């Protein structure tokens, strides 16, 4: 007889992440990630207590192919459990969806209306929900939103300086990476309860900063879209709106071409001319790669300063995400320019990247932590189940 379990799914345009949890939402049974979608795709999977295994997927596999491969592996490797609840990361909840809820047909239809607000994420998220529902028709789906963590912002933070009618129609700042920040905020509350004012840095292929006060988001570098804020692997980050007009008038680029340019061919990839992968740029060391890294560091320093100003001071700085948790040279370069706030890294601790990486003399403790969005989603699903909501 099989045991009920919780599956979490995070579907993007170029990757699919999943994890299987026991019904308590805290015991991880298996996990995996499909990367390189659209090109040399592969699926890396592991069961609890066992080494990871990598398998190649069919050339050009898309998100659907990756989901199918992941679920086939899951059914074979974890045949002693049945998927009762599936928790889905949904990037955009708009102004209405500010807490996890059942992903009913009606809810999915409303979420599809938000596709224009997150065109590179939302359609894949919703398609993933439907794909898994077709595979596990007796399971219940829970939608967990990246925007929900930032739902308590005051008007001055949420509003853009445009005519009010557009704000009322949803053209406003939302903030993203909320599931990651929810995990980091909870860990900060346990490990550093004194840190009432913190800057959380989710630095990866998508990158942002969050200003946290008493465990709540009060600002984020991402605003209306996931294109905003820091430069990222292939996204430009904040850009002078005049550049968009110039690209159209001077180079004849249409809006679709400009959107593709800013989302897919800019950021680290655009500046380096080589790659959006920070590891590759650090290893390359050529002039253009160094310029891309320097730009990323410069913008991180500038925006950290802005977050500290919003908070009125800082009691902790947390690095996370693929770059934040693993790229010691990037942390070194950023923190070297935060001396005005009393930040001092411990060189050995930073190189190890485990836990607290600041020196004892540092006025601001600095941490490097891996984030775990899957754990947050699973916890929400378990809470729903225990309340009998599903």
Secondary structure, DSSP 8 states (H G I E B T S, - for coil): --EEEEEEEEE-SS-EEEEEEETTSS-EEEEEEEE-TTSS-EEEEEETTS--EEEE--TT--HHHHHHHHHHHHHHHTTTEEEEEEEEEES--TTT--S-EE--HHHHHHHHTTGGGSTTTHHHHHHHHHHHHHHSTTSEEEEEESSGGGTT--HHHH--SS-HHHHHTT-S-----HHHHHHHHHHHHHH-TT--EEEEEEESSSEEEEEEETTEEEEES--SSTTSSS--SS---S--HHHHHHHHHHH---HHHHHHHHHHS-HHHHHHSS-S-HHHHHHH--HHHHHHHHHHHHHHHHHHHHHHHHHTS-SEEEEEHHHHHH-HHHHHHHHTT-GGGT--B-HHHHHHT-EE-B-TT-SSEEEE----HHHHHHHHHHHHHHHT--
